[in-house]
């Protein structure tokens, strides 16, 4: 079997049931099964074979869903690229994974033309406005009408998803998940949410994230539920969908919840259909949960990472009110340990690193055997996150052992930004740190030692980064310092940097 069999089986039971509502289209399970079959044939006609990569760049759309399931049928690997990244970042990823096909929606084709050519992508497809040298999506799919799709047999062990996540050195790493990984993640989600075919799931998070793709969207298709897919998050449109589609489940990161709460209609919106809102991506404390942004709808925390597909631990609806601020317990098909510095299980109340093991854990990092061996030891993925458990096993995250900053649900690694800024002749030294921020989780702050008489500002620093790194990685504040605090060995003292970033008189940026 392969993942696309989910859709075929659901279509056999309930062919007219709405599977996907996206961009003004409503696809039944029978419609979606047909779209997947046509897309698989088109990919096969384009020369895609087992193990080949198929990349996508664009806002959320039905074609992404069809491409992922079509790749599973062929034994190919789907590579969703973040539209929030800059062309040089895409260039690095395309050069690494070497896709046979790149599908891009028209807003992203122009900046991607040179990148795709440099990476030598053989087949380029545009969704939307035609472009010289690019096949239109409709023509691409039609071209595969007579192509034969050879079944791959049991595809459970086959890689099917490659999601890029930045590394601690700033270089992106491709996280590889198998079809079995996505299956067990779907079962974990079903247990977490009591997910059934009666549910209506609203997806507003980008599908290039495992959070948007795998916390509820793919599990919903496994359950035979309906997915309402928005191109991007828009608070009024989200409210319209919740009320009009009678949405029962959705995933919203804290920054989205904050924006919804500021929307005038939110206070009076009809949330009666919502069974729960799932959240995560950053440390969520008891105070945030108790602020009442969800207007009494249960707020479920989920814990995981790109490497865990992502569901590794979670709360369930009945448990959430009694454990605000907790990430819950280990997922149904997953083991979680909290390990001290000696490699032993930490006692209740004692902090240690979170280790995760299970069929949902990644196969490894693409083309990076050394990094894979460092991350997964004896089957345990070492997350780098620090947590503790109470006497009953409820987990709470304390912080992150690594220096990653999570701002608005996005992972930002300091080295990537520092490496660009230090090229400026006006900057003698620079360090990037995170500052706690209620809306974004963490706000990115640049601590800069200026060169000569330079006076760096947020605007001038952002200008240095324009076109080099994604906008969400730009610092929201700049702190000027005479020097960076360092150890005797020359290492930057990041805890002191964080204190500098939080110093009194430095106002948070809205």
C-alpha positions as CSV (number, residue, x, y, z in Angstrom):
1,X,0.0,0.0,0.0
2,X,0.9,3.7,-0.4
3,X,-0.5,6.9,1.1
4,X,-2.7,7.5,-1.9
5,X,-4.6,4.3,-1.1
6,X,-6.1,6.3,1.8
7,X,-7.9,8.5,-0.7
8,X,-9.0,5.6,-2.9
9,X,-10.4,3.7,0.1
10,X,-12.3,6.8,1.4
11,X,-13.6,7.3,-2.1
12,X,-14.9,3.7,-2.2
13,X,-16.8,4.2,1.0
14,X,-18.0,7.8,0.5
15,X,-17.3,9.0,-3.0
16,X,-19.4,12.2,-2.7
17,X,-18.0,13.3,0.7
18,X,-16.1,16.6,0.5
19,X,-12.4,15.9,0.9
20,X,-10.9,19.3,0.2
21,X,-12.2,22.8,-0.1
22,X,-9.5,25.1,-1.5
23,X,-9.3,28.2,-3.7
24,X,-13.0,28.1,-4.5
25,X,-13.0,24.4,-5.5
26,X,-14.7,21.6,-3.6
27,X,-13.2,18.2,-4.3
28,X,-15.1,15.1,-3.2
29,X,-13.0,12.0,-2.2
30,X,-13.8,10.6,-5.7
31,X,-12.6,13.9,-7.3
32,X,-9.4,13.9,-5.2
33,X,-8.7,10.3,-6.0
34,X,-8.9,11.2,-9.7
35,X,-6.7,14.3,-9.4
36,X,-4.1,12.2,-7.6
37,X,-4.2,9.6,-10.3
38,X,-3.8,12.2,-13.1
39,X,-1.0,13.9,-11.2
40,X,0.9,10.7,-10.7
41,X,0.5,9.9,-14.4
42,X,1.8,13.4,-15.3
43,X,4.9,12.9,-13.1
44,X,5.5,9.5,-14.6
45,X,5.3,11.0,-18.1
46,X,7.8,13.7,-17.0
47,X,10.3,10.9,-16.1
48,X,9.7,10.8,-12.3
49,X,10.7,7.4,-10.9
50,X,11.0,5.9,-7.5
51,X,13.4,8.0,-5.4
52,X,13.2,11.1,-7.6
53,X,12.4,14.5,-6.0
54,X,9.4,16.7,-6.8
55,X,9.6,20.2,-5.4
56,X,6.8,22.8,-4.9
57,X,7.0,26.5,-4.2
58,X,3.8,28.4,-3.5
59,X,0.9,29.2,-1.2
60,X,-1.3,26.4,0.0
61,X,-3.3,24.8,-2.8
62,X,-4.9,21.6,-4.0
63,X,-1.9,20.9,-6.2
64,X,0.3,20.3,-3.1
65,X,-2.0,17.7,-1.7
66,X,-2.2,16.0,-5.1
67,X,1.6,16.1,-5.6
68,X,2.3,14.6,-2.2
69,X,-0.1,11.7,-2.7
70,X,1.1,11.2,-6.3
71,X,4.7,11.0,-5.1
72,X,3.7,8.3,-2.6
73,X,2.1,6.3,-5.5
74,X,5.4,6.5,-7.5
75,X,7.8,6.1,-4.6
76,X,9.0,9.6,-5.3
77,X,9.9,12.3,-2.7
78,X,7.9,15.5,-2.3
79,X,9.9,18.6,-1.3
80,X,7.7,21.5,-0.2
81,X,9.8,24.8,-0.3
82,X,9.0,27.7,2.0
83,X,7.7,30.7,0.1
84,X,9.0,32.9,2.9
85,X,12.6,32.2,2.0
86,X,14.8,34.3,-0.3
87,X,16.0,33.0,-3.7
88,X,19.6,32.3,-2.5
89,X,18.1,30.0,0.2
90,X,16.0,28.2,-2.4
91,X,19.1,27.8,-4.5
92,X,20.9,26.0,-1.7
93,X,18.0,23.6,-1.2
94,X,17.5,22.9,-4.9
95,X,21.2,22.3,-5.4
96,X,21.0,19.8,-2.5
97,X,18.0,17.8,-3.4
98,X,18.2,18.1,-7.3
99,X,14.5,17.7,-8.1
100,X,13.4,16.4,-11.4
101,X,10.2,18.6,-11.3
102,X,9.7,22.0,-9.8
103,X,6.1,23.3,-9.5
104,X,5.8,27.0,-8.6
105,X,2.8,29.3,-8.4
106,X,3.0,32.4,-10.5
107,X,3.9,34.9,-7.7
108,X,7.1,32.9,-7.1
109,X,8.2,32.0,-10.7
110,X,9.9,35.3,-11.6
111,X,12.4,35.2,-8.6
112,X,12.9,31.5,-9.1
113,X,13.7,31.4,-12.8
114,X,17.5,31.8,-12.4
115,X,17.6,29.6,-9.4
116,X,15.8,26.7,-11.2
117,X,18.1,27.1,-14.2
118,X,21.2,27.1,-12.0
119,X,20.0,23.9,-10.2
120,X,19.4,22.3,-13.6
121,X,15.8,21.4,-12.9
122,X,14.6,19.5,-16.0
123,X,10.9,20.1,-15.7
124,X,9.4,23.4,-14.5
125,X,5.6,23.9,-14.0
126,X,3.7,27.0,-13.2
127,X,0.4,27.2,-11.4
128,X,-1.3,30.4,-12.7
129,X,0.0,32.9,-15.3
130,X,1.9,31.3,-18.2
131,X,5.7,31.8,-18.3
132,X,8.2,31.1,-21.1
133,X,10.0,27.8,-20.5
134,X,7.5,26.7,-17.9
135,X,4.6,24.3,-18.5
136,X,1.2,25.4,-17.2
137,X,-0.1,23.1,-14.5
138,X,-3.2,22.2,-16.5
139,X,-1.2,21.3,-19.6
140,X,1.3,19.3,-17.5
141,X,-1.4,17.2,-16.0
142,X,-3.1,16.7,-19.4
143,X,0.2,15.5,-20.9
144,X,0.2,12.5,-18.6
145,X,-3.2,11.3,-19.7
146,X,-1.8,8.1,-21.5
147,X,1.1,7.5,-19.1
148,X,1.3,4.2,-17.2
149,X,1.9,4.4,-13.5
150,X,3.7,1.3,-12.3
151,X,2.7,0.4,-8.7
152,X,5.5,0.3,-6.2
153,X,4.0,-2.4,-4.1
154,X,4.4,-1.9,-0.4
155,X,5.5,1.7,-0.1
156,X,5.6,2.0,3.7
157,X,9.4,2.1,3.9
158,X,9.8,4.4,1.0
159,X,10.9,8.1,1.6
160,X,8.0,10.4,0.6
161,X,8.7,13.8,2.2
162,X,11.8,16.0,2.4
163,X,11.3,19.1,4.5
164,X,14.2,21.6,5.0
165,X,15.0,23.0,8.4
166,X,17.9,25.2,9.2
167,X,20.9,23.8,11.0
168,X,22.7,25.3,14.0
169,X,25.4,26.5,11.6
170,X,22.9,28.2,9.4
171,X,23.0,25.6,6.6
172,X,19.7,24.0,5.8
173,X,19.2,20.3,6.4
174,X,16.6,18.2,4.6
175,X,14.6,16.0,6.9
176,X,13.5,12.8,5.3
177,X,10.3,11.0,6.3
178,X,8.9,7.7,5.0
179,X,5.3,6.8,4.2
180,X,5.3,4.8,7.4
181,X,6.3,7.9,9.3
182,X,3.4,9.9,8.0
183,X,1.0,6.9,8.7
184,X,2.0,6.6,12.3
185,X,1.9,10.4,12.7
186,X,-1.7,10.3,11.4
187,X,-2.6,7.6,14.0
188,X,-1.0,9.8,16.7
189,X,-3.1,12.7,15.6
190,X,-6.3,10.6,15.5
191,X,-5.7,9.7,19.1
192,X,-4.8,13.2,20.1
193,X,-7.9,14.8,18.6
194,X,-10.4,11.9,18.6
195,X,-10.4,12.6,14.9
196,X,-13.2,11.1,12.8
197,X,-14.8,11.4,9.3
198,X,-17.3,13.8,10.8
199,X,-14.6,16.4,11.5
200,X,-14.0,19.6,9.4
201,X,-10.4,20.7,9.6
202,X,-9.3,24.3,8.9
203,X,-5.7,24.6,7.7
204,X,-4.2,28.1,7.6
205,X,-0.5,27.2,8.5
206,X,1.7,26.8,5.4
207,X,2.0,23.2,4.1
208,X,5.8,23.6,3.7
209,X,5.8,23.1,7.5
210,X,5.2,19.6,9.0
211,X,2.9,21.5,11.4
212,X,0.6,22.7,8.6
213,X,0.9,19.5,6.7
214,X,0.9,16.8,9.4
215,X,-0.7,17.9,12.6
216,X,-4.2,17.8,11.2
217,X,-4.2,18.0,7.4
218,X,-2.9,14.6,6.3
219,X,-4.4,12.9,9.4
220,X,-7.8,14.3,8.3
221,X,-7.5,12.6,4.9
222,X,-6.6,9.3,6.7
223,X,-9.8,9.7,8.8
224,X,-12.0,10.6,5.9
225,X,-12.7,14.1,7.2
226,X,-13.0,17.4,5.3
227,X,-10.1,19.8,5.0
228,X,-10.7,23.5,4.4
229,X,-7.4,24.8,3.0
230,X,-6.6,28.6,2.9
231,X,-3.7,29.9,0.8
232,X,-2.4,32.0,3.7
233,X,-3.6,32.9,7.2
234,X,-6.1,35.8,7.1
235,X,-8.1,36.5,10.4
236,X,-11.4,37.5,8.8
237,X,-11.3,34.6,6.3
238,X,-10.5,32.2,9.1
239,X,-13.5,33.4,11.1
240,X,-15.7,33.1,7.9
241,X,-14.5,29.5,7.5
242,X,-15.1,28.6,11.2
243,X,-18.6,29.9,11.0
244,X,-19.6,29.0,7.4
245,X,-17.9,25.6,7.2
246,X,-18.7,24.6,10.8
247,X,-15.0,23.9,11.4
248,X,-14.4,21.4,14.3
249,X,-10.6,21.4,14.6
250,X,-7.8,23.7,13.6
251,X,-4.1,24.4,14.3
252,X,-3.2,28.0,15.2
253,X,0.2,29.1,16.6
254,X,0.3,31.7,19.3
255,X,1.0,34.6,16.8
256,X,-2.1,33.6,14.9
257,X,-4.2,33.5,18.1
258,X,-3.0,36.9,19.0
259,X,-4.0,38.3,15.6
260,X,-7.4,36.6,15.8
261,X,-8.0,38.1,19.2
262,X,-7.4,41.6,17.8
263,X,-9.9,41.1,15.0
264,X,-13.1,42.9,16.1
265,X,-15.4,40.0,14.9
266,X,-13.6,37.4,17.1
267,X,-15.3,38.3,20.3
268,X,-18.7,37.6,18.8
269,X,-17.8,34.9,16.3
270,X,-19.8,31.7,16.4
271,X,-17.3,29.1,17.7
272,X,-19.9,26.6,18.6
273,X,-18.7,24.0,16.1
274,X,-15.1,24.1,17.3
275,X,-14.1,21.1,19.5
276,X,-10.5,22.2,20.0
277,X,-7.7,24.5,18.8
278,X,-4.3,22.9,18.6
279,X,-1.2,25.0,19.2
280,X,2.5,24.6,19.5
281,X,5.8,25.7,17.7
282,X,7.1,27.6,20.7
283,X,7.1,27.4,24.5
284,X,3.5,28.2,25.7
285,X,3.3,29.0,29.4
286,X,0.4,28.7,31.8
287,X,-0.3,32.5,31.5
288,X,-0.8,32.4,27.8
289,X,-3.2,29.5,28.0
290,X,-5.3,31.3,30.7
291,X,-5.6,34.6,28.7
292,X,-8.8,33.3,27.1
293,X,-7.8,34.0,23.5
294,X,-9.8,30.9,22.5
295,X,-13.0,32.0,24.2
296,X,-13.5,28.8,26.1
297,X,-12.6,26.4,23.2
298,X,-10.1,23.8,24.6
299,X,-6.5,24.7,23.6
300,X,-4.4,21.6,23.0
301,X,-0.6,21.7,23.1
302,X,1.4,19.5,20.8
303,X,5.1,19.0,20.9
304,X,7.5,17.9,18.2
305,X,9.8,19.0,15.5
306,X,10.3,18.5,11.8
307,X,12.4,15.5,12.7
308,X,9.4,13.9,14.5
309,X,6.9,14.5,11.7
310,X,6.0,16.4,14.1
311,X,3.7,14.7,16.7
312,X,5.8,13.3,19.6
313,X,3.7,14.4,22.7
314,X,0.4,16.1,23.2
315,X,-2.6,16.9,25.4
316,X,-6.0,15.5,24.7
317,X,-9.3,17.5,25.0
318,X,-10.3,16.0,28.4
319,X,-6.8,16.6,29.8
320,X,-6.0,20.1,28.6
321,X,-7.9,22.2,31.2
322,X,-6.2,20.5,34.1
323,X,-2.7,20.9,32.7
324,X,-2.2,24.4,31.2
325,X,1.3,24.9,30.0
326,X,2.1,21.2,29.7
327,X,2.9,19.6,26.4
328,X,1.1,16.5,27.5
329,X,2.4,12.9,27.4
330,X,4.1,10.8,24.8
331,X,2.1,10.1,21.6
332,X,0.3,6.8,21.1
333,X,3.0,5.4,18.7
334,X,6.0,7.2,20.2
335,X,8.4,7.0,23.2
336,X,9.6,10.1,25.0
337,X,12.4,10.2,27.6
338,X,13.7,13.1,29.7
339,X,17.4,12.4,30.0
340,X,19.9,14.0,32.4
341,X,23.6,14.8,31.5
342,X,24.6,11.3,32.6
343,X,22.3,9.7,30.1
344,X,19.8,8.5,32.8
345,X,16.1,9.1,32.9
346,X,15.6,12.3,34.9
347,X,13.6,12.1,38.1
348,X,10.2,13.9,38.3
349,X,10.8,17.6,38.5
350,X,14.3,17.4,37.3
351,X,15.1,18.9,33.9
352,X,16.8,17.0,31.1
353,X,17.0,16.7,27.3
354,X,14.0,15.3,25.5
355,X,14.7,12.1,23.5
356,X,12.1,10.7,21.1
357,X,11.9,7.2,19.5
358,X,9.2,5.8,17.3
359,X,8.1,5.1,13.7
360,X,7.2,8.8,13.3
361,X,10.9,9.8,13.7
362,X,12.7,10.8,10.5
363,X,14.7,8.4,8.4
364,X,17.6,10.9,8.6
365,X,19.0,14.1,7.1
366,X,19.3,14.2,3.3
367,X,22.9,13.6,2.2
368,X,24.1,14.2,5.7
369,X,25.1,10.9,7.4
370,X,27.3,12.5,10.0
371,X,24.6,14.8,11.2
372,X,22.1,12.0,11.1
373,X,24.4,9.8,13.3
374,X,24.7,12.7,15.8
375,X,21.0,13.3,16.0
376,X,19.8,9.7,16.2
377,X,21.6,7.4,18.6
378,X,20.4,3.9,19.2
379,X,17.1,4.9,17.6
380,X,16.6,7.9,19.9
381,X,16.3,11.3,18.3
382,X,18.0,13.8,20.6
383,X,16.0,17.0,20.3
384,X,18.2,19.5,22.1
385,X,15.1,20.7,24.0
386,X,15.0,20.7,27.8
387,X,12.0,19.6,29.8
388,X,10.8,18.1,33.0
389,X,8.0,15.8,34.0
390,X,5.8,15.8,37.1
391,X,5.1,12.7,39.2
392,X,2.2,11.8,36.9
393,X,4.3,12.1,33.7
394,X,3.0,15.4,32.4
395,X,5.8,17.1,30.5
396,X,6.7,20.8,30.4
397,X,9.3,22.3,28.2
398,X,11.9,24.5,30.0
399,X,13.9,25.8,27.1
400,X,16.2,24.9,24.2
401,X,19.6,23.6,24.6
402,X,20.5,24.8,21.2
403,X,20.5,28.5,20.3
404,X,17.5,28.3,17.9
405,X,15.1,31.2,18.1
406,X,11.4,30.4,17.4
407,X,9.6,33.5,16.3
408,X,6.0,33.3,15.1
409,X,6.3,29.6,14.7
410,X,9.4,29.8,12.5
411,X,12.9,28.4,13.4
412,X,15.6,31.0,13.2
413,X,19.2,30.2,13.7
414,X,21.5,33.0,14.8
415,X,24.5,32.0,12.7
416,X,22.6,32.3,9.5
417,X,21.9,36.0,10.1
418,X,25.2,36.7,11.8
419,X,27.1,35.4,8.8
420,X,25.4,38.0,6.5
421,X,25.7,41.0,8.8
422,X,29.3,40.5,9.7
423,X,30.1,41.2,6.0
424,X,29.2,44.8,6.5
425,X,32.1,47.2,7.0
426,X,29.9,49.1,9.6
427,X,29.7,46.1,11.9
428,X,32.6,45.0,13.9
429,X,30.8,42.2,15.8
430,X,27.3,40.9,15.9
431,X,25.3,38.3,17.7
432,X,21.7,37.4,17.3
433,X,19.5,36.4,20.3
434,X,15.9,35.9,21.1
435,X,13.9,38.1,23.5
436,X,10.6,36.8,25.1
437,X,7.6,38.2,23.3
438,X,4.0,37.4,24.0
439,X,2.9,37.7,20.4
440,X,5.8,36.1,18.6
441,X,7.1,33.7,21.3
442,X,10.5,35.2,20.7
443,X,11.5,38.5,19.0
444,X,14.8,38.5,17.1
445,X,17.3,41.0,18.5
446,X,20.7,41.9,16.9
447,X,23.4,42.9,19.5
448,X,25.9,44.9,17.4
449,X,29.4,46.3,18.1
450,X,29.6,49.1,15.5
451,X,32.8,49.8,13.5
452,X,34.1,53.3,13.7
453,X,31.4,56.0,13.9
454,X,28.7,53.8,12.4
455,X,25.2,53.9,14.1
456,X,23.3,50.8,13.1
457,X,19.5,50.9,13.3
458,X,16.9,48.3,12.7
459,X,16.2,49.8,9.3
460,X,19.9,49.7,8.2
461,X,20.3,46.2,9.5
462,X,17.2,45.0,7.7
463,X,18.5,46.6,4.5
464,X,21.7,44.5,4.8
465,X,19.6,41.3,5.0
466,X,17.1,42.2,2.2
467,X,17.2,39.5,-0.5
468,X,19.7,37.4,1.5
469,X,17.5,35.9,4.1
470,X,13.7,35.7,4.6
471,X,11.9,38.8,6.1
472,X,10.8,36.9,9.2
473,X,14.5,36.4,10.1
474,X,15.1,40.2,10.2
475,X,15.8,41.5,13.7
476,X,12.9,43.3,15.3
477,X,15.3,45.4,17.4
478,X,19.0,46.4,17.5
479,X,21.0,46.8,20.6
480,X,24.3,48.7,20.3
481,X,27.1,47.5,22.6
482,X,30.7,48.4,23.1
483,X,31.7,44.7,23.0
484,X,30.2,41.3,23.0
485,X,30.5,39.4,26.3
486,X,32.9,36.4,25.8
487,X,34.4,33.6,27.9
488,X,38.1,33.3,28.4
489,X,38.2,31.0,25.4
490,X,36.5,33.6,23.2
491,X,33.0,32.1,23.1
492,X,30.1,34.5,23.2
493,X,28.1,34.3,26.4
494,X,24.6,34.0,25.1
495,X,22.9,34.3,28.4
496,X,24.5,37.7,29.0
497,X,23.5,38.7,25.4
498,X,19.9,37.8,26.2
499,X,20.1,40.0,29.3
500,X,21.4,42.8,27.1
501,X,18.5,42.3,24.7
502,X,16.0,42.5,27.6
503,X,17.6,45.5,29.2
504,X,15.3,48.1,30.6
505,X,14.6,50.9,28.1
506,X,14.7,48.6,25.0
507,X,11.0,48.5,24.0
508,X,9.5,45.5,22.2
509,X,8.8,46.1,18.6
510,X,5.1,45.8,17.5
